[in-house]
Amino acid sequence: MTQADIIRMAREAGLERNGYWEFDMNRLERFFHAAYAAGAAAEREACARAVQLHGGDDRIGPPVTNERHAAAIRARGQA
């Protein structure tokens, strides 16, 4: 996540008003949830890409393809 992404999320959460940063618990909470969700999504995507490139461990269950492992990781964000 870049600094521009963080500033965009802060603005979307309403932390910037009339050119000034204003903080209250509701706005900070909205920002926190947006930033946490973005970080979690980025981590899921990084894990899915790693599985696609390097494969999963099929010894712990029925054989599945790397694509199915990656799809399962990405689907966690929709649960």
PyMOL Python script that loads the backbone (N, CA, C, O; Angstrom):
from pymol import cmd

cmd.read_pdbstr("""\
ATOM      1  N   MET A   1       0.855  -1.164   0.000  1.00  0.00           N
ATOM      2  CA  MET A   1       0.000   0.000   0.000  1.00  0.00           C
ATOM      3  C   MET A   1       0.909   1.239   0.000  1.00  0.00           C
ATOM      4  O   MET A   1       1.880   1.325   0.752  1.00  0.00           O
ATOM      5  N   THR A   2       0.562   2.175  -0.858  1.00  0.00           N
ATOM      6  CA  THR A   2       1.392   3.369  -0.979  1.00  0.00           C
ATOM      7  C   THR A   2       0.870   4.491  -0.079  1.00  0.00           C
ATOM      8  O   THR A   2      -0.231   4.416   0.465  1.00  0.00           O
ATOM      9  N   GLN A   3       1.688   5.523   0.058  1.00  0.00           N
ATOM     10  CA  GLN A   3       1.263   6.691   0.832  1.00  0.00           C
ATOM     11  C   GLN A   3       0.031   7.323   0.189  1.00  0.00           C
ATOM     12  O   GLN A   3      -0.864   7.790   0.894  1.00  0.00           O
ATOM     13  N   ALA A   4      -0.020   7.342  -1.128  1.00  0.00           N
ATOM     14  CA  ALA A   4      -1.185   7.894  -1.833  1.00  0.00           C
ATOM     15  C   ALA A   4      -2.447   7.101  -1.509  1.00  0.00           C
ATOM     16  O   ALA A   4      -3.523   7.681  -1.365  1.00  0.00           O
ATOM     17  N   ASP A   5      -2.323   5.770  -1.392  1.00  0.00           N
ATOM     18  CA  ASP A   5      -3.473   4.934  -1.024  1.00  0.00           C
ATOM     19  C   ASP A   5      -3.979   5.295   0.372  1.00  0.00           C
ATOM     20  O   ASP A   5      -5.185   5.391   0.599  1.00  0.00           O
ATOM     21  N   ILE A   6      -3.055   5.492   1.295  1.00  0.00           N
ATOM     22  CA  ILE A   6      -3.425   5.818   2.674  1.00  0.00           C
ATOM     23  C   ILE A   6      -4.111   7.176   2.734  1.00  0.00           C
ATOM     24  O   ILE A   6      -5.119   7.334   3.423  1.00  0.00           O
ATOM     25  N   ILE A   7      -3.575   8.149   2.024  1.00  0.00           N
ATOM     26  CA  ILE A   7      -4.200   9.475   2.006  1.00  0.00           C
ATOM     27  C   ILE A   7      -5.586   9.403   1.375  1.00  0.00           C
ATOM     28  O   ILE A   7      -6.524  10.034   1.862  1.00  0.00           O
ATOM     29  N   ARG A   8      -5.720   8.635   0.292  1.00  0.00           N
ATOM     30  CA  ARG A   8      -7.029   8.472  -0.354  1.00  0.00           C
ATOM     31  C   ARG A   8      -8.044   7.863   0.610  1.00  0.00           C
ATOM     32  O   ARG A   8      -9.179   8.331   0.693  1.00  0.00           O
ATOM     33  N   MET A   9      -7.640   6.825   1.338  1.00  0.00           N
ATOM     34  CA  MET A   9      -8.551   6.189   2.294  1.00  0.00           C
ATOM     35  C   MET A   9      -8.911   7.145   3.424  1.00  0.00           C
ATOM     36  O   MET A   9     -10.055   7.165   3.879  1.00  0.00           O
ATOM     37  N   ALA A  10      -7.952   7.932   3.876  1.00  0.00           N
ATOM     38  CA  ALA A  10      -8.231   8.905   4.938  1.00  0.00           C
ATOM     39  C   ALA A  10      -9.255   9.935   4.462  1.00  0.00           C
ATOM     40  O   ALA A  10     -10.168  10.305   5.199  1.00  0.00           O
ATOM     41  N   ARG A  11      -9.092  10.382   3.240  1.00  0.00           N
ATOM     42  CA  ARG A  11     -10.057  11.344   2.692  1.00  0.00           C
ATOM     43  C   ARG A  11     -11.430  10.708   2.537  1.00  0.00           C
ATOM     44  O   ARG A  11     -12.444  11.326   2.863  1.00  0.00           O
ATOM     45  N   GLU A  12     -11.467   9.473   2.040  1.00  0.00           N
ATOM     46  CA  GLU A  12     -12.744   8.767   1.884  1.00  0.00           C
ATOM     47  C   GLU A  12     -13.436   8.554   3.227  1.00  0.00           C
ATOM     48  O   GLU A  12     -14.664   8.524   3.294  1.00  0.00           O
ATOM     49  N   ALA A  13     -12.657   8.407   4.293  1.00  0.00           N
ATOM     50  CA  ALA A  13     -13.226   8.221   5.630  1.00  0.00           C
ATOM     51  C   ALA A  13     -13.682   9.541   6.242  1.00  0.00           C
ATOM     52  O   ALA A  13     -14.271   9.559   7.323  1.00  0.00           O
ATOM     53  N   GLY A  14     -13.408  10.648   5.546  1.00  0.00           N
ATOM     54  CA  GLY A  14     -13.846  11.945   6.034  1.00  0.00           C
ATOM     55  C   GLY A  14     -12.883  12.624   6.979  1.00  0.00           C
ATOM     56  O   GLY A  14     -13.276  13.544   7.697  1.00  0.00           O
ATOM     57  N   LEU A  15     -11.630  12.198   6.999  1.00  0.00           N
ATOM     58  CA  LEU A  15     -10.667  12.810   7.908  1.00  0.00           C
ATOM     59  C   LEU A  15     -10.193  14.182   7.429  1.00  0.00           C
ATOM     60  O   LEU A  15      -9.678  14.974   8.217  1.00  0.00           O
ATOM     61  N   GLU A  16     -10.366  14.456   6.154  1.00  0.00           N
ATOM     62  CA  GLU A  16      -9.994  15.774   5.635  1.00  0.00           C
ATOM     63  C   GLU A  16     -11.264  16.555   5.312  1.00  0.00           C
ATOM     64  O   GLU A  16     -12.121  16.098   4.556  1.00  0.00           O
ATOM     65  N   ARG A  17     -11.363  17.732   5.897  1.00  0.00           N
ATOM     66  CA  ARG A  17     -12.522  18.599   5.652  1.00  0.00           C
ATOM     67  C   ARG A  17     -12.026  20.025   5.475  1.00  0.00           C
ATOM     68  O   ARG A  17     -11.291  20.551   6.311  1.00  0.00           O
ATOM     69  N   ASN A  18     -12.439  20.640   4.377  1.00  0.00           N
ATOM     70  CA  ASN A  18     -12.061  22.029   4.092  1.00  0.00           C
ATOM     71  C   ASN A  18     -10.554  22.238   4.100  1.00  0.00           C
ATOM     72  O   ASN A  18     -10.070  23.286   4.527  1.00  0.00           O
ATOM     73  N   GLY A  19      -9.809  21.236   3.627  1.00  0.00           N
ATOM     74  CA  GLY A  19      -8.363  21.360   3.538  1.00  0.00           C
ATOM     75  C   GLY A  19      -7.611  21.073   4.818  1.00  0.00           C
ATOM     76  O   GLY A  19      -6.386  21.190   4.843  1.00  0.00           O
ATOM     77  N   TYR A  20      -8.302  20.701   5.884  1.00  0.00           N
ATOM     78  CA  TYR A  20      -7.664  20.398   7.172  1.00  0.00           C
ATOM     79  C   TYR A  20      -7.997  18.974   7.573  1.00  0.00           C
ATOM     80  O   TYR A  20      -9.037  18.428   7.202  1.00  0.00           O
ATOM     81  N   TRP A  21      -7.092  18.386   8.338  1.00  0.00           N
ATOM     82  CA  TRP A  21      -7.341  17.049   8.872  1.00  0.00           C
ATOM     83  C   TRP A  21      -8.106  17.183  10.183  1.00  0.00           C
ATOM     84  O   TRP A  21      -7.666  17.889  11.090  1.00  0.00           O
ATOM     85  N   GLU A  22      -9.230  16.519  10.283  1.00  0.00           N
ATOM     86  CA  GLU A  22     -10.050  16.522  11.498  1.00  0.00           C
ATOM     87  C   GLU A  22     -10.209  15.087  11.960  1.00  0.00           C
ATOM     88  O   GLU A  22     -10.519  14.191  11.175  1.00  0.00           O
ATOM     89  N   PHE A  23      -9.995  14.892  13.232  1.00  0.00           N
ATOM     90  CA  PHE A  23     -10.044  13.538  13.770  1.00  0.00           C
ATOM     91  C   PHE A  23     -11.137  13.424  14.820  1.00  0.00           C
ATOM     92  O   PHE A  23     -11.224  14.243  15.735  1.00  0.00           O
ATOM     93  N   ASP A  24     -11.958  12.417  14.681  1.00  0.00           N
ATOM     94  CA  ASP A  24     -12.872  12.014  15.743  1.00  0.00           C
ATOM     95  C   ASP A  24     -12.970  10.490  15.666  1.00  0.00           C
ATOM     96  O   ASP A  24     -12.534   9.888  14.685  1.00  0.00           O
ATOM     97  N   MET A  25     -13.520   9.891  16.661  1.00  0.00           N
ATOM     98  CA  MET A  25     -13.499   8.434  16.753  1.00  0.00           C
ATOM     99  C   MET A  25     -14.230   7.766  15.587  1.00  0.00           C
ATOM    100  O   MET A  25     -13.769   6.740  15.085  1.00  0.00           O
ATOM    101  N   ASN A  26     -15.349   8.323  15.150  1.00  0.00           N
ATOM    102  CA  ASN A  26     -16.095   7.706  14.044  1.00  0.00           C
ATOM    103  C   ASN A  26     -15.279   7.723  12.756  1.00  0.00           C
ATOM    104  O   ASN A  26     -15.212   6.717  12.049  1.00  0.00           O
ATOM    105  N   ARG A  27     -14.664   8.850  12.452  1.00  0.00           N
ATOM    106  CA  ARG A  27     -13.859   8.945  11.235  1.00  0.00           C
ATOM    107  C   ARG A  27     -12.624   8.062  11.320  1.00  0.00           C
ATOM    108  O   ARG A  27     -12.268   7.383  10.357  1.00  0.00           O
ATOM    109  N   LEU A  28     -11.973   8.075  12.479  1.00  0.00           N
ATOM    110  CA  LEU A  28     -10.800   7.225  12.647  1.00  0.00           C
ATOM    111  C   LEU A  28     -11.153   5.749  12.522  1.00  0.00           C
ATOM    112  O   LEU A  28     -10.389   4.965  11.959  1.00  0.00           O
ATOM    113  N   GLU A  29     -12.304   5.379  13.046  1.00  0.00           N
ATOM    114  CA  GLU A  29     -12.732   3.989  12.953  1.00  0.00           C
ATOM    115  C   GLU A  29     -13.005   3.599  11.500  1.00  0.00           C
ATOM    116  O   GLU A  29     -12.627   2.507  11.075  1.00  0.00           O
ATOM    117  N   ARG A  30     -13.654   4.476  10.735  1.00  0.00           N
ATOM    118  CA  ARG A  30     -13.885   4.201   9.313  1.00  0.00           C
ATOM    119  C   ARG A  30     -12.555   4.036   8.582  1.00  0.00           C
ATOM    120  O   ARG A  30     -12.391   3.126   7.770  1.00  0.00           O
ATOM    121  N   PHE A  31     -11.609   4.925   8.878  1.00  0.00           N
ATOM    122  CA  PHE A  31     -10.296   4.833   8.250  1.00  0.00           C
ATOM    123  C   PHE A  31      -9.595   3.530   8.641  1.00  0.00           C
ATOM    124  O   PHE A  31      -9.035   2.844   7.785  1.00  0.00           O
ATOM    125  N   PHE A  32      -9.625   3.191   9.915  1.00  0.00           N
ATOM    126  CA  PHE A  32      -8.985   1.969  10.384  1.00  0.00           C
ATOM    127  C   PHE A  32      -9.540   0.751   9.659  1.00  0.00           C
ATOM    128  O   PHE A  32      -8.778  -0.097   9.195  1.00  0.00           O
ATOM    129  N   HIS A  33     -10.862   0.659   9.558  1.00  0.00           N
ATOM    130  CA  HIS A  33     -11.473  -0.506   8.905  1.00  0.00           C
ATOM    131  C   HIS A  33     -11.106  -0.568   7.423  1.00  0.00           C
ATOM    132  O   HIS A  33     -10.844  -1.649   6.896  1.00  0.00           O
ATOM    133  N   ALA A  34     -11.084   0.574   6.752  1.00  0.00           N
ATOM    134  CA  ALA A  34     -10.709   0.600   5.335  1.00  0.00           C
ATOM    135  C   ALA A  34      -9.248   0.186   5.156  1.00  0.00           C
ATOM    136  O   ALA A  34      -8.934  -0.602   4.264  1.00  0.00           O
ATOM    137  N   ALA A  35      -8.362   0.707   5.990  1.00  0.00           N
ATOM    138  CA  ALA A  35      -6.946   0.379   5.889  1.00  0.00           C
ATOM    139  C   ALA A  35      -6.694  -1.093   6.222  1.00  0.00           C
ATOM    140  O   ALA A  35      -5.892  -1.751   5.559  1.00  0.00           O
ATOM    141  N   TYR A  36      -7.367  -1.604   7.234  1.00  0.00           N
ATOM    142  CA  TYR A  36      -7.210  -3.011   7.609  1.00  0.00           C
ATOM    143  C   TYR A  36      -7.678  -3.916   6.477  1.00  0.00           C
ATOM    144  O   TYR A  36      -6.996  -4.879   6.127  1.00  0.00           O
ATOM    145  N   ALA A  37      -8.845  -3.610   5.903  1.00  0.00           N
ATOM    146  CA  ALA A  37      -9.382  -4.421   4.804  1.00  0.00           C
ATOM    147  C   ALA A  37      -8.442  -4.395   3.601  1.00  0.00           C
ATOM    148  O   ALA A  37      -8.227  -5.424   2.961  1.00  0.00           O
ATOM    149  N   ALA A  38      -7.887  -3.232   3.293  1.00  0.00           N
ATOM    150  CA  ALA A  38      -6.963  -3.122   2.160  1.00  0.00           C
ATOM    151  C   ALA A  38      -5.697  -3.941   2.414  1.00  0.00           C
ATOM    152  O   ALA A  38      -5.197  -4.619   1.516  1.00  0.00           O
ATOM    153  N   GLY A  39      -5.192  -3.873   3.624  1.00  0.00           N
ATOM    154  CA  GLY A  39      -4.000  -4.658   3.971  1.00  0.00           C
ATOM    155  C   GLY A  39      -4.261  -6.148   3.923  1.00  0.00           C
ATOM    156  O   GLY A  39      -3.425  -6.910   3.437  1.00  0.00           O
ATOM    157  N   ALA A  40      -5.405  -6.569   4.419  1.00  0.00           N
ATOM    158  CA  ALA A  40      -5.759  -7.989   4.394  1.00  0.00           C
ATOM    159  C   ALA A  40      -5.918  -8.476   2.963  1.00  0.00           C
ATOM    160  O   ALA A  40      -5.473  -9.575   2.630  1.00  0.00           O
ATOM    161  N   ALA A  41      -6.549  -7.670   2.111  1.00  0.00           N
ATOM    162  CA  ALA A  41      -6.720  -8.048   0.707  1.00  0.00           C
ATOM    163  C   ALA A  41      -5.367  -8.164   0.009  1.00  0.00           C
ATOM    164  O   ALA A  41      -5.154  -9.083  -0.781  1.00  0.00           O
ATOM    165  N   ALA A  42      -4.461  -7.246   0.295  1.00  0.00           N
ATOM    166  CA  ALA A  42      -3.126  -7.301  -0.305  1.00  0.00           C
ATOM    167  C   ALA A  42      -2.377  -8.548   0.162  1.00  0.00           C
ATOM    168  O   ALA A  42      -1.673  -9.179  -0.626  1.00  0.00           O
ATOM    169  N   GLU A  43      -2.522  -8.901   1.417  1.00  0.00           N
ATOM    170  CA  GLU A  43      -1.859 -10.097   1.944  1.00  0.00           C
ATOM    171  C   GLU A  43      -2.434 -11.360   1.320  1.00  0.00           C
ATOM    172  O   GLU A  43      -1.680 -12.265   0.961  1.00  0.00           O
ATOM    173  N   ARG A  44      -3.766 -11.440   1.182  1.00  0.00           N
ATOM    174  CA  ARG A  44      -4.381 -12.600   0.528  1.00  0.00           C
ATOM    175  C   ARG A  44      -3.864 -12.737  -0.904  1.00  0.00           C
ATOM    176  O   ARG A  44      -3.527 -13.836  -1.344  1.00  0.00           O
ATOM    177  N   GLU A  45      -3.804 -11.621  -1.625  1.00  0.00           N
ATOM    178  CA  GLU A  45      -3.340 -11.670  -3.010  1.00  0.00           C
ATOM    179  C   GLU A  45      -1.882 -12.116  -3.080  1.00  0.00           C
ATOM    180  O   GLU A  45      -1.523 -12.897  -3.961  1.00  0.00           O
ATOM    181  N   ALA A  46      -1.046 -11.641  -2.177  1.00  0.00           N
ATOM    182  CA  ALA A  46       0.355 -12.057  -2.155  1.00  0.00           C
ATOM    183  C   ALA A  46       0.461 -13.559  -1.882  1.00  0.00           C
ATOM    184  O   ALA A  46       1.275 -14.243  -2.501  1.00  0.00           O
ATOM    185  N   CYS A  47      -0.345 -14.068  -0.972  1.00  0.00           N
ATOM    186  CA  CYS A  47      -0.336 -15.503  -0.675  1.00  0.00           C
ATOM    187  C   CYS A  47      -0.810 -16.311  -1.883  1.00  0.00           C
ATOM    188  O   CYS A  47      -0.222 -17.338  -2.219  1.00  0.00           O
ATOM    189  N   ALA A  48      -1.877 -15.838  -2.532  1.00  0.00           N
ATOM    190  CA  ALA A  48      -2.401 -16.540  -3.701  1.00  0.00           C
ATOM    191  C   ALA A  48      -1.363 -16.585  -4.817  1.00  0.00           C
ATOM    192  O   ALA A  48      -1.208 -17.611  -5.481  1.00  0.00           O
ATOM    193  N   ARG A  49      -0.660 -15.490  -5.023  1.00  0.00           N
ATOM    194  CA  ARG A  49       0.381 -15.476  -6.061  1.00  0.00           C
ATOM    195  C   ARG A  49       1.514 -16.429  -5.716  1.00  0.00           C
ATOM    196  O   ARG A  49       2.045 -17.108  -6.595  1.00  0.00           O
ATOM    197  N   ALA A  50       1.885 -16.482  -4.449  1.00  0.00           N
ATOM    198  CA  ALA A  50       2.948 -17.395  -4.033  1.00  0.00           C
ATOM    199  C   ALA A  50       2.539 -18.841  -4.272  1.00  0.00           C
ATOM    200  O   ALA A  50       3.351 -19.653  -4.715  1.00  0.00           O
ATOM    201  N   VAL A  51       1.298 -19.162  -3.985  1.00  0.00           N
ATOM    202  CA  VAL A  51       0.806 -20.523  -4.204  1.00  0.00           C
ATOM    203  C   VAL A  51       0.792 -20.843  -5.692  1.00  0.00           C
ATOM    204  O   VAL A  51       1.164 -21.946  -6.094  1.00  0.00           O
ATOM    205  N   GLN A  52       0.363 -19.883  -6.515  1.00  0.00           N
ATOM    206  CA  GLN A  52       0.358 -20.124  -7.946  1.00  0.00           C
ATOM    207  C   GLN A  52       1.766 -20.388  -8.475  1.00  0.00           C
ATOM    208  O   GLN A  52       1.960 -21.247  -9.336  1.00  0.00           O
ATOM    209  N   LEU A  53       2.738 -19.653  -7.963  1.00  0.00           N
ATOM    210  CA  LEU A  53       4.104 -19.802  -8.451  1.00  0.00           C
ATOM    211  C   LEU A  53       4.810 -21.032  -7.897  1.00  0.00           C
ATOM    212  O   LEU A  53       5.565 -21.695  -8.609  1.00  0.00           O
ATOM    213  N   HIS A  54       4.560 -21.336  -6.618  1.00  0.00           N
ATOM    214  CA  HIS A  54       5.347 -22.370  -5.943  1.00  0.00           C
ATOM    215  C   HIS A  54       4.545 -23.596  -5.558  1.00  0.00           C
ATOM    216  O   HIS A  54       5.129 -24.610  -5.173  1.00  0.00           O
ATOM    217  N   GLY A  55       3.246 -23.537  -5.646  1.00  0.00           N
ATOM    218  CA  GLY A  55       2.428 -24.702  -5.352  1.00  0.00           C
ATOM    219  C   GLY A  55       2.082 -24.857  -3.892  1.00  0.00           C
ATOM    220  O   GLY A  55       2.682 -24.233  -3.017  1.00  0.00           O
ATOM    221  N   GLY A  56       1.112 -25.692  -3.652  1.00  0.00           N
ATOM    222  CA  GLY A  56       0.662 -25.985  -2.295  1.00  0.00           C
ATOM    223  C   GLY A  56       1.102 -27.381  -1.900  1.00  0.00           C
ATOM    224  O   GLY A  56       1.718 -28.096  -2.690  1.00  0.00           O
ATOM    225  N   ASP A  57       0.793 -27.752  -0.710  1.00  0.00           N
ATOM    226  CA  ASP A  57       1.156 -29.069  -0.192  1.00  0.00           C
ATOM    227  C   ASP A  57      -0.047 -29.991  -0.320  1.00  0.00           C
ATOM    228  O   ASP A  57      -0.964 -29.922   0.498  1.00  0.00           O
ATOM    229  N   ASP A  58      -0.059 -30.846  -1.324  1.00  0.00           N
ATOM    230  CA  ASP A  58      -1.183 -31.751  -1.552  1.00  0.00           C
ATOM    231  C   ASP A  58      -1.133 -32.990  -0.661  1.00  0.00           C
ATOM    232  O   ASP A  58      -2.040 -33.820  -0.719  1.00  0.00           O
ATOM    233  N   ARG A  59      -0.088 -33.133   0.164  1.00  0.00           N
ATOM    234  CA  ARG A  59       0.006 -34.302   1.037  1.00  0.00           C
ATOM    235  C   ARG A  59      -1.004 -34.248   2.173  1.00  0.00           C
ATOM    236  O   ARG A  59      -1.290 -35.274   2.792  1.00  0.00           O
ATOM    237  N   ILE A  60      -1.553 -33.058   2.460  1.00  0.00           N
ATOM    238  CA  ILE A  60      -2.457 -32.931   3.609  1.00  0.00           C
ATOM    239  C   ILE A  60      -3.918 -33.086   3.224  1.00  0.00           C
ATOM    240  O   ILE A  60      -4.795 -32.957   4.078  1.00  0.00           O
ATOM    241  N   GLY A  61      -4.193 -33.354   1.978  1.00  0.00           N
ATOM    242  CA  GLY A  61      -5.577 -33.522   1.549  1.00  0.00           C
ATOM    243  C   GLY A  61      -5.609 -34.045   0.130  1.00  0.00           C
ATOM    244  O   GLY A  61      -4.585 -34.454  -0.417  1.00  0.00           O
ATOM    245  N   PRO A  62      -6.787 -34.028  -0.461  1.00  0.00           N
ATOM    246  CA  PRO A  62      -6.875 -34.518  -1.839  1.00  0.00           C
ATOM    247  C   PRO A  62      -6.082 -33.617  -2.780  1.00  0.00           C
ATOM    248  O   PRO A  62      -5.967 -32.413  -2.548  1.00  0.00           O
ATOM    249  N   PRO A  63      -5.543 -34.200  -3.834  1.00  0.00           N
ATOM    250  CA  PRO A  63      -4.762 -33.394  -4.765  1.00  0.00           C
ATOM    251  C   PRO A  63      -5.613 -32.281  -5.394  1.00  0.00           C
ATOM    252  O   PRO A  63      -6.729 -32.526  -5.852  1.00  0.00           O
ATOM    253  N   VAL A  64      -5.088 -31.096  -5.410  1.00  0.00           N
ATOM    254  CA  VAL A  64      -5.741 -29.964  -6.067  1.00  0.00           C
ATOM    255  C   VAL A  64      -4.673 -29.177  -6.803  1.00  0.00           C
ATOM    256  O   VAL A  64      -3.487 -29.270  -6.486  1.00  0.00           O
ATOM    257  N   THR A  65      -5.096 -28.415  -7.771  1.00  0.00           N
ATOM    258  CA  THR A  65      -4.130 -27.653  -8.552  1.00  0.00           C
ATOM    259  C   THR A  65      -3.739 -26.380  -7.820  1.00  0.00           C
ATOM    260  O   THR A  65      -4.418 -25.946  -6.889  1.00  0.00           O
ATOM    261  N   ASN A  66      -2.655 -25.800  -8.248  1.00  0.00           N
ATOM    262  CA  ASN A  66      -2.220 -24.529  -7.675  1.00  0.00           C
ATOM    263  C   ASN A  66      -3.288 -23.464  -7.876  1.00  0.00           C
ATOM    264  O   ASN A  66      -3.491 -22.620  -7.003  1.00  0.00           O
ATOM    265  N   GLU A  67      -3.965 -23.493  -9.006  1.00  0.00           N
ATOM    266  CA  GLU A  67      -5.020 -22.509  -9.278  1.00  0.00           C
ATOM    267  C   GLU A  67      -6.164 -22.646  -8.272  1.00  0.00           C
ATOM    268  O   GLU A  67      -6.729 -21.641  -7.842  1.00  0.00           O
ATOM    269  N   ARG A  68      -6.503 -23.851  -7.901  1.00  0.00           N
ATOM    270  CA  ARG A  68      -7.578 -24.046  -6.915  1.00  0.00           C
ATOM    271  C   ARG A  68      -7.152 -23.561  -5.541  1.00  0.00           C
ATOM    272  O   ARG A  68      -7.965 -22.997  -4.808  1.00  0.00           O
ATOM    273  N   HIS A  69      -5.896 -23.768  -5.179  1.00  0.00           N
ATOM    274  CA  HIS A  69      -5.389 -23.235  -3.912  1.00  0.00           C
ATOM    275  C   HIS A  69      -5.478 -21.710  -3.919  1.00  0.00           C
ATOM    276  O   HIS A  69      -5.963 -21.105  -2.963  1.00  0.00           O
ATOM    277  N   ALA A  70      -5.010 -21.098  -4.998  1.00  0.00           N
ATOM    278  CA  ALA A  70      -5.025 -19.648  -5.111  1.00  0.00           C
ATOM    279  C   ALA A  70      -6.445 -19.108  -5.062  1.00  0.00           C
ATOM    280  O   ALA A  70      -6.700 -18.095  -4.411  1.00  0.00           O
ATOM    281  N   ALA A  71      -7.373 -19.773  -5.745  1.00  0.00           N
ATOM    282  CA  ALA A  71      -8.772 -19.339  -5.739  1.00  0.00           C
ATOM    283  C   ALA A  71      -9.372 -19.432  -4.343  1.00  0.00           C
ATOM    284  O   ALA A  71     -10.166 -18.580  -3.945  1.00  0.00           O
ATOM    285  N   ALA A  72      -8.993 -20.466  -3.600  1.00  0.00           N
ATOM    286  CA  ALA A  72      -9.490 -20.616  -2.223  1.00  0.00           C
ATOM    287  C   ALA A  72      -8.998 -19.495  -1.344  1.00  0.00           C
ATOM    288  O   ALA A  72      -9.750 -18.995  -0.506  1.00  0.00           O
ATOM    289  N   ILE A  73      -7.748 -19.083  -1.511  1.00  0.00           N
ATOM    290  CA  ILE A  73      -7.198 -17.980  -0.718  1.00  0.00           C
ATOM    291  C   ILE A  73      -7.922 -16.694  -1.061  1.00  0.00           C
ATOM    292  O   ILE A  73      -8.306 -15.940  -0.167  1.00  0.00           O
ATOM    293  N   ARG A  74      -8.114 -16.432  -2.358  1.00  0.00           N
ATOM    294  CA  ARG A  74      -8.796 -15.202  -2.764  1.00  0.00           C
ATOM    295  C   ARG A  74     -10.237 -15.185  -2.275  1.00  0.00           C
ATOM    296  O   ARG A  74     -10.754 -14.120  -1.937  1.00  0.00           O
ATOM    297  N   ALA A  75     -10.896 -16.330  -2.230  1.00  0.00           N
ATOM    298  CA  ALA A  75     -12.288 -16.392  -1.800  1.00  0.00           C
ATOM    299  C   ALA A  75     -12.460 -16.054  -0.328  1.00  0.00           C
ATOM    300  O   ALA A  75     -13.556 -15.684   0.095  1.00  0.00           O
ATOM    301  N   ARG A  76     -11.390 -16.176   0.466  1.00  0.00           N
ATOM    302  CA  ARG A  76     -11.490 -15.840   1.893  1.00  0.00           C
ATOM    303  C   ARG A  76     -11.921 -14.394   2.108  1.00  0.00           C
ATOM    304  O   ARG A  76     -12.532 -14.076   3.128  1.00  0.00           O
ATOM    305  N   GLY A  77     -11.615 -13.532   1.177  1.00  0.00           N
ATOM    306  CA  GLY A  77     -12.007 -12.128   1.301  1.00  0.00           C
ATOM    307  C   GLY A  77     -13.482 -11.902   1.073  1.00  0.00           C
ATOM    308  O   GLY A  77     -13.986 -10.817   1.362  1.00  0.00           O
ATOM    309  N   GLN A  78     -14.189 -12.892   0.564  1.00  0.00           N
ATOM    310  CA  GLN A  78     -15.607 -12.743   0.284  1.00  0.00           C
ATOM    311  C   GLN A  78     -16.477 -13.435   1.314  1.00  0.00           C
ATOM    312  O   GLN A  78     -17.704 -13.414   1.225  1.00  0.00           O
ATOM    313  N   ALA A  79     -15.825 -14.051   2.299  1.00  0.00           N
ATOM    314  CA  ALA A  79     -16.564 -14.776   3.341  1.00  0.00           C
ATOM    315  C   ALA A  79     -17.089 -13.845   4.395  1.00  0.00           C
ATOM    316  O   ALA A  79     -17.733 -14.289   5.345  1.00  0.00           O
TER     317      ALA A  79
END
""", "prot")
cmd.dss("prot")
cmd.show_as("cartoon", "prot")
cmd.util.cbc("prot")
cmd.orient("prot")
